[in-house]
Amino acid sequence: MDLETSFQQLKLGDTSSFPFFYESTKRDVFYNILSLCRDYSLSEDLLQETFIRFLSNVSRIASPSKAKGYLMRISKNLALDALKDRARAGELEDESLIPSPKDPLRVDEEFLLRRIGKALSDLEYRAFVLHVLDEMTFEEIRRVVHKPLGTVLWIYSQSIAKCRKELRDEKEDHR
């Protein structure tokens, strides 16, 4: 089965192809959310909410080529709404990205993400996560963040330079 066939079945109300569709798209959606909210457990919750909303609106999506974009937009809006809600409630924490046993990332990677997350701006962190963890191309990132390709490349190079500095400073601190 391919993504297009799976989408067409979902659009017709046949949910038997949902596991395939979910497995094929969840990584991109998850890292899109994580790149915005920087909170691992919140990202997991919002991933589920994204797919619930997607399924309830799948009949409105015109074509299979628009499905992934629709998922990315839903996930972005949910992440931003969650951040606004947490800010209003005073719940934004420094201790985000706490791993659980089912997380696809190892604990040392979680520590590194927290560490570099503090050193990078929101856009730098987003570009870093989408390229390094989600393995998106810079052209794909350009479309997600709505910036010119040159700007995305510059932002990514800045994030790498800051990561190197942060990790070098960490290494020197342990000597």
BASE-74059 format. One record per atom (N, C-alpha, C, O): x, y, z; residue in three letters. Coordinates in pm, whole numbers, padded with zeros to 5 digits, always signed. Layout:
XYZALA ...
This chain:
+00085-00118+00000MET +00000+00000+00000MET +00089+00124+00000MET +00199+00123+00056MET +00043+00230-00062ASP +00116+00356-00060ASP +00032+00461+00011ASP -00085+00438+00043ASP +00092+00576+00035LEU +00026+00683+00109LEU -00098+00736+00037LEU -00199+00765+00101LEU -00090+00747-00093GLU -00204+00798-00170GLU -00324+00705-00160GLU -00437+00750-00141GLU -00300+00575-00174THR -00408+00476-00163THR -00467+00479-00023THR -00589+00475-00006THR -00381+00485+00076SER -00426+00490+00215SER -00513+00613+00237SER -00619+00603+00300SER -00469+00727+00187PHE -00547+00850+00202PHE -00684+00837+00136PHE -00785+00875+00194PHE -00687+00782+00015GLN -00815+00768-00057GLN -00911+00679+00021GLN -01030+00708+00027GLN -00861+00573+00081GLN -00946+00485+00162GLN -00999+00560+00284GLN -01117+00547+00319GLN -00913+00638+00348LEU -00957+00716+00464LEU -01065+00816+00424LEU -01163+00836+00495LEU -01046+00877+00311LYS -01142+00977+00262LYS -01279+00913+00235LYS -01382+00978+00252LYS -01278+00786+00194LEU -01403+00714+00169LEU -01463+00655+00296LEU -01569+00591+00291LEU -01396+00676+00410GLY -01448+00627+00537GLY -01396+00491+00578GLY -01439+00437+00680GLY -01304+00434+00501ASP -01245+00304+00533ASP -01121+00328+00620ASP -01016+00369+00569ASP -01134+00303+00749THR -01024+00332+00841THR -00925+00216+00854THR -00832+00224+00934THR -00943+00110+00777SER -00850-00003+00785SER -00708+00035+00742SER -00612-00033+00780SER -00695+00141+00664SER -00562+00183+00619SER -00499+00287+00712SER -00388+00334+00687SER -00570+00323+00819PHE -00517+00426+00908PHE -00383+00388+00971PHE -00294+00473+00978PHE -00364+00263+01018PRO -00233+00231+01076PRO -00117+00258+00979PRO -00012+00308+01021PRO -00134+00225+00854PHE -00029+00251+00755PHE -00008+00402+00739PHE +00105+00450+00739PHE -00118+00475+00725PHE -00109+00621+00708PHE -00041+00685+00828PHE +00046+00770+00813PHE -00082+00643+00947TYR -00025+00698+01071TYR +00125+00670+01079TYR +00203+00761+01104TYR +00164+00546+01058GLU +00306+00510+01066GLU +00389+00583+00960GLU +00506+00614+00984GLU +00331+00611+00846SER +00402+00679+00737SER +00420+00828+00761SER +00510+00890+00704SER +00335+00886+00845THR +00337+01032+00861THR +00368+01080+01003THR +00397+01198+01022THR +00363+00992+01102LYS +00373+01037+01241LYS +00507+01103+01275LYS +00511+01197+01354LYS +00616+01054+01217ARG +00747+01110+01249ARG +00755+01257+01211ARG +00798+01340+01292ARG +00715+01290+01090ASP +00719+01430+01046ASP +00631+01518+01133ASP +00670+01628+01173ASP +00511+01469+01163VAL +00417+01547+01244VAL +00473+01566+01385VAL +00468+01676+01439VAL +00525+01458+01444PHE +00578+01467+01580PHE +00692+01568+01589PHE +00692+01653+01678PHE +00787+01561+01498TYR +00900+01652+01506TYR +00861+01795+01470TYR +00927+01890+01514TYR +00758+01812+01393ASN +00705+01946+01369ASN +00654+02005+01500ASN +00681+02121+01532ASN +00581+01926+01575ILE +00528+01970+01704ILE +00642+01994+01803ILE +00647+02098+01869ILE +00733+01898+01813LEU +00845+01910+01906LEU +00930+02033+01876LEU +00979+02099+01967LEU +00948+02063+01748SER +01029+02178+01712SER +00966+02309+01758SER +01036+02409+01775SER +00836+02309+01778LEU +00767+02430+01823LEU +00754+02437+01975LEU +00781+02540+02035LEU +00713+02327+02036CYS +00682+02336+02179CYS +00793+02289+02271CYS +00791+02319+02391CYS +00892+02216+02219ARG +01008+02174+02297ARG +00973+02092+02421ARG +01049+02089+02517ARG +00861+02027+02419ASP +00816+01947+02532ASP +00774+01811+02478ASP +00678+01799+02402ASP +00848+01708+02517TYR +00830+01576+02459TYR +00692+01517+02489TYR +00623+01470+02399TYR +00651+01521+02615SER +00522+01460+02649SER +00406+01539+02590SER +00307+01479+02546SER +00416+01671+02587LEU +00313+01751+02522LEU +00308+01718+02373LEU +00200+01711+02314LEU +00424+01699+02311SER +00429+01665+02169SER +00359+01533+02141SER +00289+01519+02040SER +00377+01437+02229GLU +00307+01308+02212GLU +00157+01327+02218GLU +00084+01269+02137GLU +00110+01407+02313ASP -00034+01432+02326ASP -00088+01504+02203ASP -00194+01469+02150ASP -00015+01604+02158LEU -00060+01681+02043LEU -00054+01601+01913LEU -00132+01626+01821LEU +00037+01504+01907LEU +00041+01415+01791LEU -00091+01339+01780LEU -00149+01330+01671LEU -00138+01287+01890GLN -00265+01213+01889GLN -00381+01305+01852GLN -00466+01269+01771GLN -00383+01423+01909GLU -00489+01520+01879GLU -00487+01560+01731GLU -00593+01578+01670GLU -00368+01573+01675THR -00355+01608+01533THR -00424+01503+01446THR -00498+01538+01354THR -00399+01377+01474PHE -00458+01272+01391PHE -00608+01258+01414PHE -00681+01220+01323PHE -00653+01286+01534ILE -00798+01285+01559ILE -00865+01393+01476ILE -00968+01369+01412ILE -00807+01511+01476ARG -00864+01621+01396ARG -00855+01592+01247ARG -00947+01622+01170ARG -00743+01534+01207PHE -00726+01498+01067PHE -00837+01403+01022PHE -00901+01425+00919PHE -00860+01298+01100LEU -00962+01200+01063LEU -01102+01260+01059LEU -01183+01222+00975LEU -01129+01352+01148SER -01263+01412+01148SER -01283+01508+01031SER -01397+01545+01000SER -01174+01550+00967ASN -01185+01643+00854ASN -01131+01588+00723ASN -01119+01662+00625ASN -01098+01460+00719VAL -01034+01402+00601VAL -01119+01416+00475VAL -01065+01428+00365VAL -01249+01416+00489SER -01336+01427+00372SER -01326+01564+00304SER -01362+01578+00187SER -01277+01663+00376ARG -01264+01799+00320ARG -01134+01822+00244ARG -01120+01922+00174ARG -01039+01730+00258ILE -00909+01747+00194ILE -00921+01706+00049ILE -00965+01596+00017ILE -00882+01796-00040ALA -00905+01777-00183ALA -00825+01663-00244ALA -00880+01586-00324ALA -00699+01651-00210SER -00616+01551-00277SER -00512+01493-00182SER -00480+01553-00080SER -00461+01375-00217PRO -00358+01313-00132PRO -00234+01401-00115PRO -00168+01395-00012PRO -00203+01480-00216SER -00084+01565-00207SER -00100+01675-00101SER -00001+01731-00055SER -00222+01705-00063LYS -00248+01807+00038LYS -00256+01750+00179LYS -00257+01826+00276LYS -00261+01618+00192ALA -00283+01556+00323ALA -00169+01586+00421ALA -00195+01622+00536ALA -00045+01571+00378LYS +00067+01595+00469LYS +00074+01742+00510LYS +00101+01773+00626LYS +00051+01832+00417GLY +00048+01974+00449GLY -00061+02006+00550GLY -00042+02088+00640GLY -00175+01942+00535TYR -00286+01961+00627TYR -00247+01912+00766TYR -00276+01979+00866TYR -00183+01796+00773LEU -00135+01744+00902LEU -00036+01840+00967LEU -00043+01867+01087LEU +00055+01892+00887MET +00156+01984+00941MET +00090+02112+00992MET +00130+02166+01096MET -00009+02161+00921ARG -00079+02282+00965ARG -00157+02258+01093ARG -00152+02340+01185ARG -00229+02147+01100ILE -00303+02114+01222ILE -00206+02105+01340ILE -00231+02162+01446ILE -00096+02032+01321SER -00001+02012+01431SER +00061+02144+01475SER +00081+02167+01594SER +00092+02229+01380LYS +00149+02360+01414LYS +00049+02442+01494LYS +00084+02500+01597LYS -00075+02447+01449ASN -00177+02525+01519ASN -00203+02471+01660ASN -00218+02549+01754ASN -00208+02340+01673LEU -00228+02280+01806LEU -00111+02311+01899LEU -00131+02342+02016LEU +00011+02304+01846ALA +00128+02333+01929ALA +00128+02479+01974ALA +00154+02508+02091ALA +00099+02569+01883LEU +00096+02711+01920LEU -00015+02740+02020LEU +00004+02818+02113LEU -00133+02678+02000ASP -00243+02696+02096ASP -00205+02644+02234ASP -00235+02707+02335ASP -00139+02528+02238ALA -00098+02470+02366ALA +00003+02561+02436ALA -00003+02579+02558ALA +00095+02617+02360LEU +00193+02708+02419LEU +00125+02834+02475LEU +00161+02882+02582LEU +00029+02886+02402LYS -00045+03003+02450LYS -00120+02969+02579LYS -00119+03047+02674LYS -00183+02852+02581ASP -00257+02810+02702ASP -00163+02795+02821ASP -00196+02838+02932ASP -00047+02735+02798ARG +00049+02718+02907ARG +00105+02852+02954ARG +00128+02872+03074ARG +00128+02942+02861ALA +00179+03074+02899ALA +00076+03147+02984ALA +00110+03210+03084ALA -00051+03140+02944ARG -00158+03204+03020ARG -00170+03144+03160ARG -00198+03215+03257ARG -00150+03015+03170ALA -00163+02947+03299ALA -00033+02951+03379ALA -00029+02904+03493ALA +00073+03007+03321GLY +00200+03014+03390GLY +00267+02878+03405GLY +00340+02855+03501GLY +00243+02789+03311GLU +00293+02652+03322GLU +00413+02622+03232GLU +00456+02507+03227GLU +00467+02718+03163LEU +00582+02687+03078LEU +00700+02652+03167LEU +00733+02726+03260LEU +00762+02541+03138GLU +00865+02486+03225GLU +00998+02480+03154GLU +01005+02472+03032GLU +01104+02485+03232ASP +01237+02458+03178ASP +01259+02308+03164ASP +01336+02264+03078ASP +01192+02230+03246GLU +01212+02085+03245GLU +01119+02020+03145GLU +01027+01947+03183GLU +01142+02045+03018SER +01065+01979+02913SER +01150+01870+02852SER +01266+01851+02888SER +01090+01799+02760LEU +01157+01689+02690LEU +01199+01576+02785LEU +01304+01514+02765LEU +01119+01550+02885ILE +01151+01440+02977ILE +01111+01310+02909ILE +00995+01291+02873ILE +01207+01220+02890PRO +01177+01098+02815PRO +01093+00998+02894PRO +01099+00992+03016PRO +01016+00921+02822SER +00944+00808+02881SER +00999+00681+02817SER +01068+00689+02716SER +00971+00566+02873PRO +01030+00443+02821PRO +00997+00415+02674PRO +01074+00347+02607PRO +00885+00467+02623LYS +00848+00438+02485LYS +00904+00540+02386LYS +00879+00528+02266LYS +00978+00639+02434ASP +01031+00742+02346ASP +01129+00685+02244ASP +01208+00597+02277ASP +01123+00735+02119PRO +01217+00688+02018PRO +01358+00743+02036PRO +01452+00691+01976PRO +01375+00845+02118LEU +01507+00902+02140LEU +01567+00847+02268LEU +01495+00817+02363LEU +01697+00833+02271ARG +01766+00787+02392ARG +01777+00903+02491ARG +01764+01019+02454ARG +01802+00868+02618VAL +01809+00969+02724VAL +01920+01070+02697VAL +01899+01189+02721VAL +02038+01027+02649ASP +02145+01122+02624ASP +02108+01219+02513ASP +02150+01335+02515ASP +02030+01175+02416GLU +01982+01266+02313GLU +01884+01367+02372GLU +01883+01484+02333GLU +01802+01322+02466GLU +01709+01412+02533GLU +01785+01521+02607GLU +01748+01639+02601GLU +01891+01483+02676PHE +01973+01580+02748PHE +02032+01682+02650PHE +02030+01802+02676PHE +02084+01633+02539LEU +02142+01724+02439LEU +02037+01818+02382LEU +02064+01937+02362LEU +01918+01768+02355LEU +01812+01854+02304LEU +01776+01963+02403LEU +01756+02079+02365LEU +01768+01928+02530ARG +01739+02029+02632ARG +01849+02134+02635ARG +01823+02254+02641ARG +01972+02086+02632ARG +02088+02176+02642ARG +02095+02272+02523ARG +02111+02393+02541ARG +02083+02218+02402ILE +02093+02307+02286ILE +01968+02392+02270ILE +01973+02501+02213ILE +01855+02342+02321GLY +01732+02420+02315GLY +01743+02551+02391GLY +01678+02650+02356GLY +01824+02551+02494LYS +01845+02673+02571LYS +01937+02771+02499LYS +01931+02891+02522LYS +02023+02718+02412ALA +02120+02803+02343ALA +02066+02859+02211ALA +02119+02959+02160ALA +01963+02797+02155LEU +01915+02837+02023LEU +01786+02917+02032LEU +01706+02900+02124LEU +01768+03005+01935SER +01640+03075+01923SER +01534+02975+01878SER +01568+02863+01838SER +01409+03013+01884ASP +01301+02923+01844ASP +01317+02876+01700ASP +01303+02757+01672ASP +01346+02968+01609LEU +01360+02932+01468LEU +01484+02846+01444LEU +01480+02753+01363LEU +01593+02874+01513GLU +01714+02792+01500GLU +01687+02650+01551GLU +01726+02552+01488GLU +01620+02641+01665TYR +01588+02510+01722TYR +01498+02432+01627TYR +01517+02312+01605TYR +01399+02500+01572ARG +01306+02435+01480ARG +01380+02382+01357ARG +01359+02267+01318ARG +01464+02465+01296ALA +01540+02422+01178ALA +01630+02305+01214ALA +01642+02210+01136ALA +01694+02310+01329PHE +01783+02203+01373PHE +01706+02072+01389PHE +01747+01969+01336PHE +01597+02075+01462VAL +01518+01954+01487VAL +01463+01897+01357VAL +01471+01776+01333VAL +01408+01982+01273LEU +01349+01933+01149LEU +01454+01873+01055LEU +01425+01775+00986LEU +01574+01930+01052HIS +01677+01878+00962HIS +01749+01757+01023HIS +01765+01655+00956HIS +01792+01768+01146VAL +01874+01663+01206VAL +01789+01544+01250VAL +01824+01430+01220VAL +01681+01568+01319LEU +01602+01457+01372LEU +01498+01405+01274LEU +01478+01285+01261LEU +01431+01497+01206ASP +01327+01455+01114ASP +01381+01431+00973ASP +01309+01380+00887ASP +01506+01467+00951GLU +01574+01447+00824GLU +01503+01515+00706GLU +01505+01465+00594GLU +01442+01629+00734MET +01380+01707+00627MET +01489+01777+00548MET +01594+01813+00602MET +01464+01797+00421THR +01557+01874+00339THR +01536+02022+00371THR +01435+02061+00429THR +01633+02103+00332PHE +01619+02247+00357PHE +01502+02305+00276PHE +01438+02401+00320PHE +01476+02249+00161GLU +01362+02293+00081GLU +01231+02263+00154GLU +01140+02346+00155GLU +01221+02145+00215GLU +01101+02111+00292GLU +01087+02202+00413GLU +00977+02247+00445GLU +01198+02229+00480ILE +01195+02318+00597ILE +01152+02458+00554ILE +01074+02524+00623ILE +01201+02502+00440ARG +01164+02634+00387ARG +01012+02648+00375ARG +00955+02751+00410ARG +00949+02542+00327ARG +00803+02546+00310ARG +00732+02544+00445ARG +00627+02607+00461ARG +00787+02472+00542VAL +00724+02462+00674VAL +00734+02594+00750VAL +00637+02637+00813VAL +00850+02659+00744VAL +00870+02781+00822VAL +00840+02908+00743VAL +00846+03019+00797VAL +00807+02894+00616HIS +00771+03007+00530HIS +00880+03114+00524HIS +00856+03233+00541HIS +01002+03066+00498LYS +01118+03155+00483LYS +01190+03118+00353LYS +01177+03005+00306LYS +01265+03213+00296PRO +01344+03180+00176PRO +01450+03075+00208PRO +01496+03064+00322PRO +01488+02999+00107LEU +01586+02893+00125LEU +01717+02946+00183LEU +01774+02884+00272LEU +01765+03058+00133GLY +01889+03116+00184GLY +01880+03148+00332GLY +01977+03129+00406GLY +01765+03196+00375THR +01745+03227+00516THR +01747+03100+00600THR +01807+03097+00707THR +01683+02995+00551VAL +01681+02868+00623VAL +01822+02812+00635VAL +01861+02764+00742VAL +01899+02818+00527LEU +02038+02769+00532LEU +02120+02849+00631LEU +02200+02792+00705LEU +02101+02981+00633TRP +02175+03066+00726TRP +02135+03033+00871TRP +02221+03021+00958TRP +02005+03019+00895ILE +01955+02987+01029ILE +02012+02854+01076ILE +02055+02840+01191ILE +02012+02755+00987TYR +02065+02623+01023TYR +02215+02632+01054TYR +02262+02574+01151TYR +02288+02703+00972SER +02433+02714+00997SER +02458+02785+01130SER +02552+02750+01202SER +02376+02884+01163GLN +02388+02951+01293GLN +02359+02854+01407GLN +02426+02856+01510GLN +02258+02770+01387SER +02223+02675+01493SER +02336+02574+01514SER +02365+02537+01628SER +02399+02530+01408ILE +02512+02436+01419ILE +02629+02503+01491ILE +02692+02442+01578ILE +02658+02628+01455ALA +02768+02700+01521ALA +02740+02716+01671ALA +02831+02698+01753ALA +02617+02748+01706LYS +02582+02763+01847LYS +02587+02629+01920LYS +02629+02622+02036LYS +02545+02523+01852CYS +02551+02389+01914CYS +02695+02350+01941CYS +02727+02298+02049CYS +02782+02373+01845ARG +02923+02341+01864ARG +02979+02418+01983ARG +03050+02361+02066ARG +02948+02547+01990LYS +02997+02630+02100LYS +02942+02579+02233LYS +03016+02568+02331LYS +02814+02549+02236GLU +02750+02501+02359GLU +02814+02370+02404GLU +02842+02353+02523GLU +02836+02279+02312LEU +02895+02150+02348LEU +03042+02165+02386LEU +03092+02095+02474LEU +03113+02256+02318ARG +03253+02283+02353ARG +03261+02342+02493ARG +03347+02303+02572ARG +03171+02437+02524ASP +03168+02496+02658ASP +03136+02390+02763ASP +03194+02392+02872ASP +03046+02299+02732GLU +03011+02190+02823GLU +03133+02103+02850GLU +03159+02065+02965GLU +03206+02071+02746LYS +03325+01985+02758LYS +03429+02055+02846LYS +03490+01991+02932LYS +03449+02185+02827GLU +03546+02261+02906GLU +03502+02271+03051GLU +03585+02271+03141GLU +03371+02280+03075ASP +03320+02287+03211ASP +03347+02158+03290ASP +03357+02162+03412ASP +03357+02044+03221HIS +03380+01915+03287HIS +03526+01883+03308HIS +03558+01778+03364HIS +03614+01969+03265ARG +03758+01943+03283ARG +03802+01984+03420ARG +03920+01969+03453ARG 
